[in-house]
Protein backbone atom coordinates (compact mmCIF):
# COMPACT_ATOMS: atom_id res chain seq x y z
CA UNK A 1 0.00 0.00 0.00
CA UNK A 2 3.09 2.14 -0.37
CA UNK A 3 2.87 3.84 3.02
CA UNK A 4 -0.47 5.49 2.22
CA UNK A 5 -2.91 6.36 5.00
CA UNK A 6 -5.91 4.05 5.31
CA UNK A 7 -8.75 4.99 7.67
CA UNK A 8 -10.55 2.16 9.50
CA UNK A 9 -13.93 2.68 11.19
CA UNK A 10 -14.40 -0.88 12.48
CA UNK A 11 -14.65 -1.31 16.26
CA UNK A 12 -14.84 -5.00 17.17
CA UNK A 13 -12.25 -6.17 14.62
CA UNK A 14 -10.48 -2.83 14.41
CA UNK A 15 -7.17 -4.03 15.83
CA UNK A 16 -7.13 -6.96 13.39
CA UNK A 17 -7.74 -4.69 10.39
CA UNK A 18 -5.12 -2.22 11.60
CA UNK A 19 -2.62 -5.09 11.70
CA UNK A 20 -3.60 -6.29 8.22
CA UNK A 21 -3.22 -2.80 6.75
CA UNK A 22 0.18 -2.34 8.39
CA UNK A 23 1.39 -5.71 7.12
CA UNK A 24 0.44 -4.66 3.58
CA UNK A 25 2.55 -1.52 3.90
CA UNK A 26 -0.24 0.90 4.71
CA UNK A 27 -0.41 3.53 7.44
CA UNK A 28 -3.53 2.75 9.52
CA UNK A 29 -5.68 5.56 10.91
CA UNK A 30 -8.09 3.90 13.36
CA UNK A 31 -11.24 5.92 14.03
CA UNK A 32 -13.89 3.59 15.54
CA UNK A 33 -17.37 4.77 14.58
CA UNK A 34 -19.36 2.38 16.76
CA UNK A 35 -19.67 1.28 20.35
CA UNK A 36 -21.33 -2.07 21.06
CA UNK A 37 -23.65 -1.87 24.07
CA UNK A 38 -25.34 -4.97 25.53
CA UNK A 39 -29.10 -4.70 25.21
CA UNK A 40 -30.22 -8.06 26.50
CA UNK A 41 -32.34 -8.03 29.65
CA UNK A 42 -32.55 -11.38 31.50
CA UNK A 43 -36.17 -10.69 32.46
CA UNK A 44 -37.03 -10.16 28.79
CA UNK A 45 -35.38 -13.44 27.77
CA UNK A 46 -37.19 -15.37 30.51
CA UNK A 47 -40.49 -13.82 29.40
CA UNK A 48 -39.70 -14.61 25.76
CA UNK A 49 -39.07 -18.29 26.49
CA UNK A 50 -42.31 -18.48 28.46
CA UNK A 51 -44.31 -16.87 25.65
CA UNK A 52 -42.61 -19.09 23.07
CA UNK A 53 -43.63 -22.19 25.03
CA UNK A 54 -47.23 -20.96 25.33
CA UNK A 55 -47.57 -20.00 21.64
CA UNK A 56 -45.20 -21.90 19.31
CA UNK A 57 -43.14 -19.86 16.86
CA UNK A 58 -43.18 -20.71 13.16
CA UNK A 59 -39.67 -19.50 12.41
CA UNK A 60 -36.61 -18.07 14.15
CA UNK A 61 -34.18 -15.87 12.22
CA UNK A 62 -30.57 -15.45 13.38
CA UNK A 63 -28.73 -12.53 11.80
CA UNK A 64 -25.36 -12.35 13.59
CA UNK A 65 -22.93 -14.66 15.29
CA UNK A 66 -22.26 -12.34 18.22
CA UNK A 67 -25.98 -11.89 18.83
CA UNK A 68 -26.63 -15.62 18.70
CA UNK A 69 -23.87 -16.31 21.21
CA UNK A 70 -25.14 -13.53 23.48
CA UNK A 71 -28.62 -15.05 23.46
CA UNK A 72 -27.33 -18.46 24.49
CA UNK A 73 -25.08 -16.91 27.13
CA UNK A 74 -28.18 -15.30 28.64
CA UNK A 75 -30.18 -18.55 28.57
CA UNK A 76 -27.20 -20.40 30.08
CA UNK A 77 -27.19 -17.99 33.01
CA UNK A 78 -30.96 -18.36 33.41
CA UNK A 79 -30.86 -22.14 33.12
CA UNK A 80 -33.11 -21.96 30.04
CA UNK A 81 -30.81 -23.17 27.26
CA UNK A 82 -32.34 -26.65 27.12
CA UNK A 83 -35.80 -25.11 26.73
CA UNK A 84 -34.52 -22.80 23.99
CA UNK A 85 -32.97 -25.73 22.13
CA UNK A 86 -36.25 -27.65 22.32
CA UNK A 87 -38.18 -24.64 21.03
CA UNK A 88 -35.78 -24.18 18.14
CA UNK A 89 -36.08 -27.87 17.29
CA UNK A 90 -39.83 -27.33 16.85
CA UNK A 91 -39.36 -24.19 14.70
CA UNK A 92 -37.94 -23.43 11.27
CA UNK A 93 -34.46 -21.98 11.84
CA UNK A 94 -33.12 -19.47 9.30
CA UNK A 95 -29.62 -17.98 9.33
CA UNK A 96 -28.26 -14.93 7.55
CA UNK A 97 -24.72 -16.19 6.95
CA UNK A 98 -21.72 -18.19 8.16
CA UNK A 99 -21.29 -16.45 11.53
CA UNK A 100 -24.71 -17.27 13.03
CA UNK A 101 -24.40 -20.69 11.37
CA UNK A 102 -21.20 -21.34 13.31
CA UNK A 103 -22.74 -20.13 16.57
CA UNK A 104 -25.79 -22.40 16.15
CA UNK A 105 -23.69 -25.38 15.05
CA UNK A 106 -21.72 -25.09 18.28
CA UNK A 107 -25.00 -25.65 20.15
CA UNK A 108 -26.16 -28.50 17.94
CA UNK A 109 -29.09 -26.54 16.49
CA UNK A 110 -30.60 -27.87 13.27
CA UNK A 111 -30.54 -25.19 10.57
CA UNK A 112 -33.32 -25.37 7.99
CA UNK A 113 -32.73 -22.39 5.69
CA UNK A 114 -29.54 -20.47 4.93
CA UNK A 115 -29.44 -17.10 3.17
CA UNK A 116 -27.13 -17.19 0.18
CA UNK A 117 -24.17 -15.01 -0.67
CA UNK A 118 -23.90 -12.01 -0.16
CA UNK A 119 -26.01 -12.66 2.98
CA UNK A 120 -28.17 -9.55 2.84
CA UNK A 121 -31.81 -9.11 3.84
CA UNK A 122 -32.77 -9.85 0.22
CA UNK A 123 -31.36 -13.37 0.50
CA UNK A 124 -33.05 -13.88 3.90
CA UNK A 125 -36.40 -12.89 2.44
CA UNK A 126 -35.88 -15.23 -0.52
CA UNK A 127 -35.61 -18.13 1.95
CA UNK A 128 -38.57 -16.97 4.03
CA UNK A 129 -40.70 -16.69 0.91
CA UNK A 130 -40.84 -20.50 0.84
CA UNK A 131 -42.83 -20.50 4.11
CA UNK A 132 -46.48 -19.79 4.84
CA UNK A 133 -46.29 -17.03 7.44
CA UNK A 134 -49.79 -15.58 7.57
CA UNK A 135 -51.02 -15.64 11.16
CA UNK A 136 -47.70 -17.02 12.39
CA UNK A 137 -45.18 -15.64 14.88
CA UNK A 138 -41.59 -15.13 13.76
CA UNK A 139 -38.69 -14.50 16.15
CA UNK A 140 -35.95 -12.21 14.81
CA UNK A 141 -32.59 -11.99 16.55
CA UNK A 142 -31.77 -8.35 15.98
CA UNK A 143 -28.33 -6.98 15.26
CA UNK A 144 -27.13 -3.52 16.30
CA UNK A 145 -30.05 -1.78 14.62
CA UNK A 146 -33.62 -2.71 13.69
CA UNK A 147 -33.90 -4.44 10.30
CA UNK A 148 -36.82 -2.34 9.05
CA UNK A 149 -36.89 -3.99 5.63
CA UNK A 150 -37.16 -7.49 7.07
CA UNK A 151 -39.74 -6.54 9.71
CA UNK A 152 -41.90 -4.72 7.14
CA UNK A 153 -41.80 -7.70 4.79
CA UNK A 154 -42.77 -10.14 7.55
CA UNK A 155 -45.68 -7.94 8.61
CA UNK A 156 -46.82 -7.68 4.99
CA UNK A 157 -47.01 -11.49 4.94
CA UNK A 158 -49.34 -11.36 7.94
CA UNK A 159 -46.75 -12.51 10.46
CA UNK A 160 -46.28 -11.22 14.00
CA UNK A 161 -42.67 -10.22 14.65
CA UNK A 162 -41.01 -10.83 18.01
CA UNK A 163 -37.59 -9.21 18.18
CA UNK A 164 -34.71 -10.26 20.42
CA UNK A 165 -32.44 -7.24 20.98
CA UNK A 166 -29.08 -8.54 22.17
CA UNK A 167 -26.87 -5.53 21.56
CA UNK A 168 -27.16 -2.11 19.99
CA UNK A 169 -24.77 0.21 18.25
CA UNK A 170 -24.06 3.61 19.75
CA UNK A 171 -21.62 6.44 19.16
CA UNK A 172 -18.21 5.68 20.70
CA UNK A 173 -17.53 7.42 23.99
CA UNK A 174 -14.33 8.93 22.59
CA UNK A 175 -15.17 10.75 19.35
CA UNK A 176 -11.81 12.51 18.97
CA UNK A 177 -10.55 9.90 16.45
CA UNK A 178 -13.59 10.68 14.27
CA UNK A 179 -12.80 14.40 14.49
CA UNK A 180 -9.18 13.65 13.55
CA UNK A 181 -10.33 11.53 10.59
CA UNK A 182 -12.62 14.25 9.20
CA UNK A 183 -9.84 16.82 9.59
CA UNK A 184 -7.37 14.52 7.80
CA UNK A 185 -9.88 13.96 4.98
CA UNK A 186 -10.30 17.72 4.62
CA UNK A 187 -6.52 18.04 4.26
CA UNK A 188 -6.53 15.24 1.64
CA UNK A 189 -4.19 13.16 3.77
CA UNK A 190 -6.24 9.93 3.60
CA UNK A 191 -5.77 7.64 0.62
CA UNK A 192 -8.60 5.25 1.48
CA UNK A 193 -11.44 4.76 3.98
CA UNK A 194 -12.65 1.26 4.91
CA UNK A 195 -16.30 0.74 5.86
CA UNK A 196 -17.27 -2.66 7.21
CA UNK A 197 -20.91 -1.98 8.16
CA UNK A 198 -23.79 0.32 7.28
CA UNK A 199 -23.98 1.43 10.93
CA UNK A 200 -20.49 2.95 10.64
CA UNK A 201 -21.69 5.07 7.73
CA UNK A 202 -24.69 6.41 9.65
CA UNK A 203 -22.68 7.12 12.80
CA UNK A 204 -19.91 8.91 10.91
CA UNK A 205 -22.39 11.22 9.19
CA UNK A 206 -24.37 11.71 12.42
CA UNK A 207 -21.16 12.80 14.15
CA UNK A 208 -20.20 15.07 11.24
CA UNK A 209 -23.60 16.74 11.51
CA UNK A 210 -22.92 17.64 15.14
CA UNK A 211 -19.68 19.27 14.00
CA UNK A 212 -21.20 21.07 11.01
CA UNK A 213 -19.13 19.09 8.51
CA UNK A 214 -21.82 16.74 7.18
CA UNK A 215 -22.35 18.81 4.02
CA UNK A 216 -18.70 18.45 2.96
CA UNK A 217 -17.97 14.95 4.27
CA UNK A 218 -19.25 13.12 1.16
CA UNK A 219 -16.94 15.17 -1.06
CA UNK A 220 -14.00 14.47 1.26
CA UNK A 221 -14.72 10.75 1.12
CA UNK A 222 -15.22 10.67 -2.64
CA UNK A 223 -11.82 12.35 -3.04
CA UNK A 224 -10.28 9.23 -1.47
CA UNK A 225 -10.74 5.55 -2.31
CA UNK A 226 -13.76 4.32 -0.38
CA UNK A 227 -13.83 0.58 0.30
CA UNK A 228 -17.13 -1.12 1.19
CA UNK A 229 -17.51 -4.59 2.73
CA UNK A 230 -20.56 -5.34 0.59
CA UNK A 231 -23.94 -4.34 -0.90
CA UNK A 232 -25.67 -3.31 2.34
CA UNK A 233 -22.81 -0.99 3.25
CA UNK A 234 -22.64 0.35 -0.31
CA UNK A 235 -26.36 1.24 -0.24
CA UNK A 236 -25.85 3.13 3.04
CA UNK A 237 -22.96 5.10 1.54
CA UNK A 238 -25.01 5.94 -1.54
CA UNK A 239 -27.70 7.46 0.68
CA UNK A 240 -25.15 10.12 1.63
CA UNK A 241 -23.78 10.60 -1.88
CA UNK A 242 -20.65 8.50 -1.36
CA UNK A 243 -19.63 6.18 -4.19
CA UNK A 244 -17.26 3.35 -3.20
CA UNK A 245 -14.54 2.53 -5.70
CA UNK A 246 -14.02 -0.83 -4.00
CA UNK A 247 -16.61 -3.40 -2.90
CA UNK A 248 -15.59 -6.78 -1.50
CA UNK A 249 -16.77 -9.82 -3.46
CA UNK A 250 -17.70 -11.93 -1.61
CA UNK A 251 -18.53 -9.49 1.22
CA UNK A 252 -15.83 -10.62 3.63
CA UNK A 253 -12.82 -9.03 5.28
CA UNK A 254 -10.17 -10.98 3.32
CA UNK A 255 -11.45 -10.02 -0.14
CA UNK A 256 -11.94 -6.44 1.06
CA UNK A 257 -8.32 -6.07 2.16
CA UNK A 258 -7.06 -7.77 -1.00
CA UNK A 259 -9.07 -5.44 -3.23
CA UNK A 260 -7.91 -2.40 -1.26
CA UNK A 261 -4.28 -3.53 -1.48
CA UNK A 262 -4.57 -3.92 -5.24
CA UNK A 263 -6.19 -0.48 -5.62
CA UNK A 264 -3.48 1.28 -3.57
CA UNK A 265 -0.54 -0.64 -4.99
CA UNK A 266 -1.33 -0.39 -8.69
FENMO-V267820 format. One line per field, one symbol per residue. psi: psi as a letter, one per 40 degrees, with the letter a starting at -180 (. if undefined). burial: b if it has 9 or more other C-alpha atoms within 8 Angstrom, else e. Layout:
# FENMO-V267820
psi = ???
burial = ???
This chain:
# FENMO-V267820
psi = efeihhhheicdeddddddddddeeihhhhgheihhhhfhhdddddddddddddgihdihhhdidddddddddddddefedddddddddeihhhieaddddddddeefhhhdhhhihffiddddddddeeiheheihhhhhiadihgdddddddddeeihhhighdiihihidhedddddddddddefehdihhheidddddddddddddefedeedddddeeahhhhdadddddddddefhhhehhhhigiddddddddddded.
burial = beebbbbbbbbeebeebbebbbeebbbbbbbbbbbbeeebeeeebbeebeebeeebbbbbbbbbbbbbbbbbebbbebebbeebbebbbebbbbbbbebbbbbbbeeebebebbbbebbbbebbbbbeeeeebeebbbbbbbbbeeeeebbebbbeebbbbeebbbbbbbbbeebebbeebbebbeebebbbbbbbbbbbbbbbbbbbbeeebbeebbebbbebbbbbbbbbbbbbbbeeebbbebbbeebbeebbbebbbbebee
